[in-house]
Amino acid sequence: MDKIGDTFKRAQRGLFAGKKRLTGYSVSASKRHTKRVWLPNVQRKRLFSAILDKPVTISVTTTALRTIDRFGGLDEYILRSRPGQLKSVFGETLRRQLTKHAESSEKYKERVLARGGGGSSSLPQLR
C-alpha cells in the first residue's frame, strides 16, 4: 500500500487519483534509446464545494475529474474515498475541512435529503 510520501511532489498539491510519472525510453528510427518521462494529464480546475459553499481551485488529473463526476461532486469524492486512496496532503487537508463543516452545512443536508437520504446518518461515511 502506497503512503502519501511515495507519490511525487507535484501530486501532493492536488488530486491525482493514483497517477504517477512514468519513465521509459524514446526510440528513434535508428533504434537509439533516449530516457524520457511521461507526466499525468493535469488541469487546474475550480470545483464547487457544497459543504464549504465556495469554489476550490485544484490541480487535478483528468482521471480524477471523471471519478469526481462519477461520485457526484467534489465533496462526495473526498468524503467517500478511503483515507489512503487520496495519497496527497492537499486531499487529506480538504477531507478534514469538509468533515468539520459537513455536519453544520444546511445546504449540504438539503442536497442529501433531496437525493432521498434520511437525516444526518445518510451523510457519506468515512472508511
N, C-alpha and C positions, 0 to 999 in steps of 0.2 A: 504494500500500500504506500503510495507516494505521500510525502509530507509537504507542507507548504514550502519549505526551503528547497525542495527538489526541483521546483519549476524555475524557469529562467526569470531574471529580474523584471523584465517588462510585463510578464504575466502576473506579477504581484500587485500591479496597479490597475488591474481591470478584471473582466470576466472572460476567460479564455476557454472554458469548457474542456479542460484537459489537453488542449492543443499545445504542441511544443515545437521547437526548432527541429528541423530535420536536416541531417548532414549527408553528403554524398559527393559524387563526382560529376562534373560536366565532361562529357566525352565528345571530342571533336571528330571530324571526319577522318583525321589521321590517327585516331584512337588514343590521343594524348588525354590523360586524366588530370583534371584540374579540380581541386577541392572547392566546394561551394556549400551554401546554406540556404534552405528554403524556410521562409518565415510564414507564420499563420496570417490569414487574411483578417487584419484588424481594422475596425472602423471606429471613429469617435461618434457616439450617438447620445442624444438626450432622450432618456426614457422616463416616463412619468411614474412616480410612486404614489399610489393612492393613500398609503398609510402616512407617508411624510407630507403628502399634499403639495408636492413640488416636483419639477423635473430634476433628474440626476444625470450629469454628464459622465459617460463611462467609455473607456476603451473596451470594446467587445468584439469577439470574433463572429464571423457570420454563422458559424455553427451554434454559438451561444445565443445569437439572435433568434435562430429557428427554435431552439429549445425554450427560450423565454416565451416566444409566441405559442408554442405547444402547451406550456404550463398555464397560459392565460394572463401573463403580465410579469413585470419585474418582481413585484412583491411575492407572488406565488412561487416564482422560480427560486428566489433567495430563501424563502421560509421552508419550502418543501424539499429542497435538495439536502442530501445528507451533509453533515458538517465537513467531512474530509473531501467531499466532491468539488467544492468551490476552488480549493487549492490556491487561494490568494488572500493576502492581508486585506485588500480592499473589500472583497466579498464577505469576509468574516466581520469586518467593521460594520459594513452595511447591514448584515444579519443582526448584529447587536442593536443597532439603531432601530431597525424595523420591529424586532421583538419588544423593545422598550415602548414603542409608540403604538403597537398593534392593538393592545387592549383598550387604549384610550381613544382610538381613532373612530369617530362616529361614521364618517364616510365609508371607511373600510367595512365596518359592521353592516351598514346598509347594503353594500355590494354583496357581501356574503349571504345576507338574508334574501336578496333579490335572486340569487342563484338557486335558492331553495335550501340553504343551510339553516340550521336552527341554533340560535344563540351563540355564545362565545365558545361553546365546545366544538363548533364547526370550523373555527379558525384553523389554518394549516398547522399541523403539529410538527415540532422539531423532532428529528430522529436521532 
